[in-house]
Structure formats: structure tokens, C-alpha cells
């Protein structure tokens, strides 16, 4: 992946360009930051730049043999390690990333900003636990002990390095006393989830969320959604490009009216109306319901600020959503927001456990009814 193909992150890219130009590349780099911030894409982009045979104006040419191989994730001197599950007839302790390279390359092509859940889903193993074991650590040591095949460097990218656990101690010597042509790039969501002994030996870079401007530019290039829907998607994603890609092809982006209608139906608790609405919602499918609940969490965070006195123009909501706030105020007071958010969060978790969507939606609706009617609250049906 060429660094220029990754939206935004100008300061991180500039740092990469500078260290390559000055040939002052840290032997171990720790990229940390939230999900969907593009850490893996940046690591791959840096690896391609480092191996490029014809760097032009400080950037990878994207045309030489090394760039072409790097873009297809088949460069022999760019190695990947990542959490895996047991495969075929191998023992779990003998299973390493090497047995999953075909699936890994497919995953990178389809979901370059994907997370661990996406990876396990790609493997058809959503209910299994992955890890990076001792054998994998030995493979990493082997990769970095060999001579380069054709590149300038031996580059080892470790995705979700927090899955190393205590086994990460086996890499300390490699990180502390690397060969001149070895570079290790560790990727992690939370830098506090990796051993201090490793963290202290790496050049740490925090990858921030994508800016709203970069997200808008990216969305505009990927879809023909209306400006209103694009703005809602940017606010919903909150700098997470993975979340953007999850929602971008939805047939329905604007959930605001649906949310108000659901709250109204929950409040009224008319059995027929409640059954009709939950049945209709269940037909949308799991991912759309997850998206709807995630939207609800986003909306209620902003709504909480609105009720707390934050100026309405400062809220990360579209014009249409801001018009809904006074309507919502007639139904939901400040002290009811947290319990409703807890129901939405729990529901998202339960969907991942394959519970019945109709039962889950009905149960959530009844719980929300209890919350809404816990105090006298004027309700307007118009």
C-alpha cells in the first residue's frame, strides 16, 4: 500500500519520509492508536517505501519490482506475523502465520483497515480465540536472522502485538540487538497492553484518528451519498475509517428518524405497534441493527452534551439531527441517557452471540420503556 493512498495522517507520513531520506530508521517502531486509525496500512506503506528500488521525490515509485511485490503482499523481505487459530491437523502450538498467508493476503486486499473481529470473521472463526505463540516468536527470530533475498531491509510487521503476551520476552534480544538491516514494526491498539520491556526499546508513535476533513474527502471519493449522509457518516465514524467502510454501502445511512420513532414506540408500549416495529427491524439483518445501535450510541453522546448546555453548533450532528433534539427532549431526560446507552451496548454484544434478533429487540424495547416511564415525562405523539 502506497502511503499516498492512505487518507490524511500528514505528520506521520512526513516522519516516515524524513527517516527514510536521512537513513535514520529506528530498528523497532511501535505504532499505537485506536481501531480504524490506519496503523497497519501505515506500516505496510512504510515497508514498501523502505524496499522501493527507485524512490522518487522521497516517495515509493509504485512501479519497481519491489513496490509491485509489496503492493501484493508477497515481497520476500517483508514478513507478517499476526494472531492465528488452530489450522487443519496441526497442533495449536505448531500453528503460525505462515499457514495463513493466503487468507491474510485476501484479508489485506478486502479489508486493509479491518480489526481482529474482521480477521476472525474472514477465517470463519468468530467464536474462536487467536494468539501469537512461542513457535511464531521463533519464526520471527528466524526471519530476521536470514540474509535479505532482494530487498534493502528485513522487515517484520507484527499486527496486534499485544497477543504476544509474555511470549514477547523472546523477542527482546532481537529488538535490543538487531542487525543493521532488520526493522521490526509492532502494531497495537493500546500501548499499555504490551510489555514495558518491549515498549521501552521501541520508537513509539501514536496514530491519531482520521480528521473530519480527511474522512469527508475519503467518503466523497468512495460514494455518491448526499452531503447530509456523508456528514452523518463522518460524525458516526469519529475518525475510525473501518467504521466508515462498514457503513458506507448501507442502503440506509440516516438513522435519526428511525431512532426517534423507536423511542416513541417504546414509550407508548402498544403491543401491536411494538411487535410490528421489532419485526421490521429484525428483517434488516445483524449488521444493519449493529450499525443502528452504534448510531444510537453516537447520537446519545451528543444529546447528553446538548442537555448539559453545550452550544448546539458545537455538536457533531447534522442539521437534520439537531432539529430532532427538541423532539427527543420531550421523551428522554438527562438521567435516562446512561441506562439507554447500556442497553444499546449490551445489545451489540448479544448480537455477536447469535441471539434471536426479534427477542433481543423486543427485550431491549421493553427495558427502554421501563426507563422512559420511570418518571412522569410529557410525551407528544405529533
C-alpha positions as CSV (number, residue, x, y, z in Angstrom):
1,X,0.0,0.0,0.0
2,X,1.4,3.3,-1.1
3,X,1.5,5.9,1.7
4,X,-0.2,8.5,-0.5
5,X,-3.2,6.1,-0.8
6,X,-3.9,6.4,2.9
7,X,-6.0,9.5,3.7
8,X,-4.6,12.1,6.0
9,X,-2.0,11.4,8.6
10,X,0.3,14.0,7.1
11,X,2.6,14.3,10.2
12,X,3.1,10.5,10.5
13,X,3.8,10.2,6.7
14,X,6.2,13.2,6.9
15,X,8.1,11.5,9.7
16,X,8.4,8.3,7.6
17,X,9.6,10.2,4.6
18,X,12.2,12.0,6.7
19,X,13.7,9.0,8.5
20,X,14.0,7.2,5.1
21,X,15.6,10.2,3.4
22,X,18.0,10.7,6.3
23,X,18.6,6.9,6.6
24,X,17.9,7.1,10.3
25,X,15.3,4.4,10.6
26,X,14.6,3.1,14.1
27,X,15.3,-0.6,14.4
28,X,12.0,-1.1,16.2
29,X,8.8,1.0,15.8
30,X,5.7,0.7,17.9
31,X,2.5,2.1,16.2
32,X,-0.3,2.5,18.7
33,X,-3.8,4.1,18.4
34,X,-7.5,3.2,18.2
35,X,-9.2,0.8,15.8
36,X,-9.7,2.1,12.3
37,X,-6.8,4.7,12.6
38,X,-4.9,3.0,9.8
39,X,-1.9,1.7,11.7
40,X,-1.5,-1.5,9.6
41,X,-1.8,0.4,6.4
42,X,0.8,2.9,7.5
43,X,3.2,0.1,8.5
44,X,2.8,-1.6,5.1
45,X,3.2,1.8,3.4
46,X,6.5,2.4,5.3
47,X,7.7,-1.1,4.4
48,X,7.0,-0.5,0.7
49,X,8.9,2.8,0.9
50,X,11.9,1.2,2.6
51,X,12.1,-1.6,0.0
52,X,11.5,0.7,-3.1
53,X,14.3,0.4,-5.6
54,X,13.6,3.8,-7.2
55,X,12.5,6.3,-4.6
56,X,11.3,9.4,-6.4
57,X,10.9,12.8,-4.6
58,X,11.2,10.9,-1.3
59,X,8.3,8.6,-2.1
60,X,8.0,5.0,-3.3
61,X,7.8,4.8,-7.0
62,X,5.0,2.2,-7.0
63,X,6.4,0.8,-10.2
64,X,9.6,-1.1,-9.5
65,X,9.7,-4.8,-8.8
66,X,9.9,-4.3,-5.1
67,X,6.9,-1.9,-5.0
68,X,4.8,-4.3,-7.1
69,X,5.6,-7.2,-4.8
70,X,5.0,-5.1,-1.7
71,X,1.6,-4.0,-3.0
72,X,0.6,-7.6,-3.5
73,X,2.0,-8.5,0.0
74,X,4.4,-11.1,-1.5
75,X,7.8,-9.3,-1.0
76,X,10.1,-11.9,0.4
77,X,11.7,-9.5,2.8
78,X,8.5,-8.1,4.3
79,X,7.3,-10.6,6.8
80,X,4.0,-10.6,8.6
81,X,3.0,-12.1,12.0
82,X,-0.5,-11.9,13.4
83,X,-2.8,-13.8,15.8
84,X,-4.0,-17.1,14.4
85,X,-6.1,-20.1,15.3
86,X,-5.5,-23.8,15.1
87,X,-5.5,-24.9,11.4
88,X,-6.3,-28.3,9.9
89,X,-4.4,-31.2,11.5
90,X,-1.6,-29.1,13.1
91,X,-1.4,-28.8,16.8
92,X,-2.3,-25.4,18.1
93,X,1.2,-24.8,19.4
94,X,2.6,-25.5,15.9
95,X,0.3,-23.2,14.0
96,X,1.8,-19.9,12.8
97,X,1.1,-17.1,10.5
98,X,2.9,-19.0,7.7
99,X,-0.1,-21.4,7.4
100,X,-2.5,-18.4,6.9
101,X,-0.7,-16.3,4.4
102,X,-3.2,-16.9,1.6
103,X,-6.1,-15.8,3.9
104,X,-4.0,-12.9,5.2
105,X,-3.3,-11.5,1.7
106,X,-7.0,-11.8,0.8
107,X,-7.9,-10.0,4.1
108,X,-5.5,-7.2,3.4
109,X,-7.0,-6.7,-0.1
110,X,-10.6,-6.8,1.1
111,X,-10.2,-5.0,4.5
112,X,-6.9,-3.1,4.8
113,X,-8.4,-1.2,7.8
114,X,-10.0,-4.3,9.4
115,X,-9.8,-5.3,13.0
116,X,-9.4,-8.6,14.9
117,X,-13.1,-9.3,14.6
118,X,-13.0,-8.9,10.9
119,X,-9.9,-11.2,10.7
120,X,-11.6,-13.9,12.7
121,X,-14.8,-13.5,10.6
122,X,-12.7,-13.8,7.4
123,X,-11.4,-17.1,8.8
124,X,-14.9,-18.2,9.7
125,X,-13.8,-18.4,13.3
126,X,-15.7,-15.7,15.1
127,X,-16.2,-17.9,18.2
128,X,-12.5,-18.9,18.5
129,X,-9.6,-17.3,20.3
130,X,-6.5,-16.3,18.4
131,X,-3.0,-15.7,19.7
132,X,0.7,-15.4,18.8
133,X,2.5,-18.4,20.2
134,X,6.1,-19.5,21.0
135,X,6.6,-21.1,17.6
136,X,5.6,-17.8,16.0
137,X,8.2,-16.0,18.0
138,X,10.8,-18.5,16.9
139,X,9.7,-17.9,13.2
140,X,10.1,-14.2,13.7
141,X,13.7,-14.7,15.0
142,X,14.4,-17.0,12.1
143,X,13.1,-14.4,9.6
144,X,15.3,-11.7,11.0
145,X,18.4,-14.0,11.2
146,X,18.4,-14.8,7.4
147,X,20.1,-12.7,4.8
148,X,17.8,-10.5,2.7
149,X,16.6,-12.1,-0.5
150,X,16.4,-9.0,-2.7
151,X,15.4,-6.0,-0.5
152,X,17.4,-3.4,1.4
153,X,16.0,-4.5,4.7
154,X,14.4,-7.4,6.5
155,X,11.1,-6.0,7.8
156,X,8.9,-7.8,10.3
157,X,5.4,-6.4,10.8
158,X,3.7,-7.8,13.9
159,X,-0.1,-7.0,13.9
160,X,-1.8,-6.9,17.3
161,X,1.5,-7.4,19.1
162,X,-0.5,-7.4,22.4
163,X,-1.4,-11.0,21.6
164,X,2.3,-11.9,22.2
165,X,1.7,-11.7,25.9
166,X,4.6,-12.9,27.9
167,X,6.0,-14.7,24.9
168,X,7.1,-11.2,23.8
169,X,10.1,-11.6,26.1
170,X,11.5,-14.0,23.5
171,X,11.9,-11.0,21.1
172,X,13.7,-8.7,23.5
173,X,17.2,-9.6,22.2
174,X,16.1,-9.1,18.6
175,X,14.7,-5.7,19.5
176,X,17.6,-4.7,21.6
177,X,20.4,-6.0,19.4
178,X,19.1,-6.1,15.9
179,X,21.3,-6.4,12.8
180,X,21.7,-3.3,10.7
181,X,19.3,-4.3,8.1
182,X,16.5,-5.5,10.4
183,X,13.4,-3.5,11.2
184,X,10.5,-4.6,13.4
185,X,7.2,-2.7,13.3
186,X,4.8,-3.6,16.1
187,X,1.1,-2.6,15.9
188,X,-1.1,-2.3,18.9
189,X,-4.3,-0.6,19.8
190,X,-3.3,0.3,23.4
191,X,0.4,0.8,24.2
192,X,-0.3,-0.1,27.8
193,X,-1.2,-3.7,26.7
194,X,2.4,-4.6,25.7
195,X,5.3,-5.5,28.0
196,X,7.2,-2.5,29.3
197,X,10.5,-4.2,28.4
198,X,9.4,-4.2,24.7
199,X,7.8,-0.7,24.8
200,X,11.0,0.9,26.2
201,X,13.1,-0.5,23.4
202,X,10.9,0.9,20.5
203,X,10.4,4.2,18.9
204,X,6.7,4.8,19.8
205,X,4.3,6.6,17.5
206,X,0.7,7.3,18.4
207,X,-1.5,7.2,15.3
208,X,-4.4,9.6,15.8
209,X,-8.0,9.3,14.5
210,X,-8.6,10.5,10.9
211,X,-9.7,14.1,10.9
212,X,-13.2,15.0,9.8
213,X,-11.8,16.7,6.7
214,X,-9.8,13.7,5.6
215,X,-12.8,11.4,6.3
216,X,-15.1,13.7,4.2
217,X,-12.6,13.6,1.3
218,X,-12.3,9.8,1.6
219,X,-16.1,9.3,1.7
220,X,-16.6,11.6,-1.3
221,X,-14.2,9.6,-3.3
222,X,-15.9,6.3,-2.4
223,X,-19.6,7.0,-2.6
224,X,-22.3,9.2,-4.1
225,X,-24.1,9.7,-0.8
226,X,-25.8,13.0,-0.2
227,X,-23.8,15.6,1.7
228,X,-26.1,15.2,4.7
229,X,-25.5,11.4,4.8
230,X,-21.7,12.0,4.4
231,X,-21.7,14.3,7.3
232,X,-23.6,11.9,9.4
233,X,-21.2,9.1,8.5
234,X,-18.2,11.2,9.4
235,X,-19.7,12.0,12.8
236,X,-20.7,8.4,13.4
237,X,-17.2,7.1,12.5
238,X,-15.4,9.6,14.8
239,X,-12.1,9.2,12.9
240,X,-12.4,5.4,12.5
241,X,-12.1,4.6,8.8
242,X,-13.1,1.0,9.4
243,X,-16.4,2.1,10.7
244,X,-16.8,4.3,7.7
245,X,-16.3,1.4,5.3
246,X,-18.7,-0.7,7.4
247,X,-21.5,1.9,6.9
248,X,-20.6,3.4,3.5
249,X,-22.5,0.9,1.5
250,X,-25.6,0.8,3.7
251,X,-28.8,1.3,1.8
252,X,-29.8,3.5,4.7
253,X,-27.3,5.8,6.5
254,X,-29.7,8.3,8.1
255,X,-31.0,6.5,11.2
256,X,-32.1,9.6,13.1
257,X,-35.8,9.4,12.4
258,X,-35.8,5.7,13.0
259,X,-34.3,6.3,16.4
260,X,-36.9,8.9,17.4
261,X,-39.7,6.6,16.1
262,X,-38.3,3.6,18.1
263,X,-38.2,5.7,21.3
264,X,-41.8,6.8,20.7
265,X,-43.0,3.2,20.2
266,X,-41.0,2.1,23.2
267,X,-42.6,4.8,25.3
268,X,-46.2,4.0,24.2
269,X,-45.6,0.3,24.6
270,X,-48.5,-0.6,22.4
271,X,-48.2,-4.4,21.9
272,X,-49.2,-4.5,18.2
273,X,-47.1,-1.5,17.3
274,X,-44.1,-2.8,19.2
275,X,-44.3,-6.2,17.5
276,X,-44.6,-4.6,14.1
277,X,-41.6,-2.4,14.6
278,X,-39.3,-5.0,16.1
279,X,-40.3,-7.5,13.3
280,X,-39.5,-4.9,10.7
281,X,-36.1,-4.1,12.4
282,X,-35.2,-7.7,12.7
283,X,-35.6,-8.2,8.9
284,X,-32.8,-5.7,8.3
285,X,-30.2,-8.2,9.4
286,X,-27.5,-8.3,12.1
287,X,-25.0,-5.8,10.6
288,X,-27.7,-3.1,10.0
289,X,-29.0,-3.5,13.5
290,X,-25.5,-3.2,14.9
291,X,-25.0,-0.1,12.8
292,X,-28.3,1.3,14.1
293,X,-27.3,0.7,17.7
294,X,-23.9,2.2,17.1
295,X,-25.6,5.3,15.6
296,X,-27.8,5.4,18.8
297,X,-24.7,5.5,21.0
298,X,-23.2,8.3,18.9
299,X,-26.5,10.3,19.0
300,X,-27.0,9.9,22.7
301,X,-23.4,11.0,23.4
302,X,-24.1,14.2,21.5
303,X,-27.6,14.5,23.1
304,X,-26.1,14.3,26.5
305,X,-23.9,17.3,25.7
306,X,-26.9,19.1,24.4
307,X,-28.8,18.6,27.6
308,X,-25.7,19.6,29.6
309,X,-25.7,23.0,28.0
310,X,-23.1,22.6,25.2
311,X,-23.9,25.0,22.3
312,X,-25.8,23.2,19.7
313,X,-23.5,24.4,16.9
314,X,-20.6,22.5,18.6
315,X,-22.3,19.2,18.4
316,X,-21.1,16.5,15.9
317,X,-24.6,16.3,14.4
318,X,-26.1,17.2,11.0
319,X,-28.7,19.9,10.7
320,X,-31.5,17.4,10.4
321,X,-30.3,15.6,13.6
322,X,-30.1,18.9,15.5
323,X,-33.8,19.6,14.6
324,X,-34.6,16.3,16.3
325,X,-33.1,17.2,19.7
326,X,-36.1,19.2,20.9
327,X,-38.4,16.3,20.0
328,X,-36.1,13.8,21.9
329,X,-36.2,16.2,24.9
330,X,-39.9,15.5,25.3
331,X,-39.2,11.8,25.7
332,X,-35.8,11.4,27.4
333,X,-34.3,13.4,30.3
334,X,-30.6,13.6,31.2
335,X,-30.7,10.9,33.8
336,X,-32.1,8.3,31.4
337,X,-29.3,8.5,28.8
338,X,-26.8,6.3,30.5
339,X,-29.2,3.3,31.1
340,X,-30.3,3.5,27.5
341,X,-26.7,3.5,26.3
342,X,-26.0,0.5,28.5
343,X,-28.9,-1.4,26.7
344,X,-27.6,-0.5,23.3
345,X,-24.0,-1.5,24.2
346,X,-25.2,-4.8,25.7
347,X,-27.4,-5.5,22.6
348,X,-24.5,-5.1,20.3
349,X,-22.6,-7.6,22.3
350,X,-25.5,-10.1,22.3
351,X,-25.9,-9.9,18.6
352,X,-22.4,-11.2,18.3
353,X,-23.6,-14.3,20.3
354,X,-26.2,-15.2,17.7
355,X,-29.2,-14.5,19.9
356,X,-32.6,-14.2,18.2
357,X,-32.9,-10.7,16.8
358,X,-36.7,-10.4,17.4
359,X,-36.3,-11.5,21.0
360,X,-33.3,-9.2,21.5
361,X,-35.1,-6.2,20.0
362,X,-38.3,-6.8,22.0
363,X,-36.5,-7.3,25.2
364,X,-34.5,-4.1,24.6
365,X,-37.7,-2.2,23.8
366,X,-39.4,-3.3,27.0
367,X,-36.3,-2.3,29.0
368,X,-36.3,1.1,27.4
369,X,-40.0,1.5,28.1
370,X,-39.3,0.9,31.8
371,X,-36.5,3.6,31.7
372,X,-38.7,6.1,29.9
373,X,-41.6,5.7,32.2
374,X,-39.6,5.7,35.4
375,X,-40.6,9.3,35.9
376,X,-43.5,11.4,34.7
377,X,-42.5,12.6,31.2
378,X,-44.6,14.6,28.9
379,X,-44.8,12.9,25.6
380,X,-46.1,14.4,22.4
381,X,-47.1,12.0,19.6
382,X,-47.3,14.5,16.9
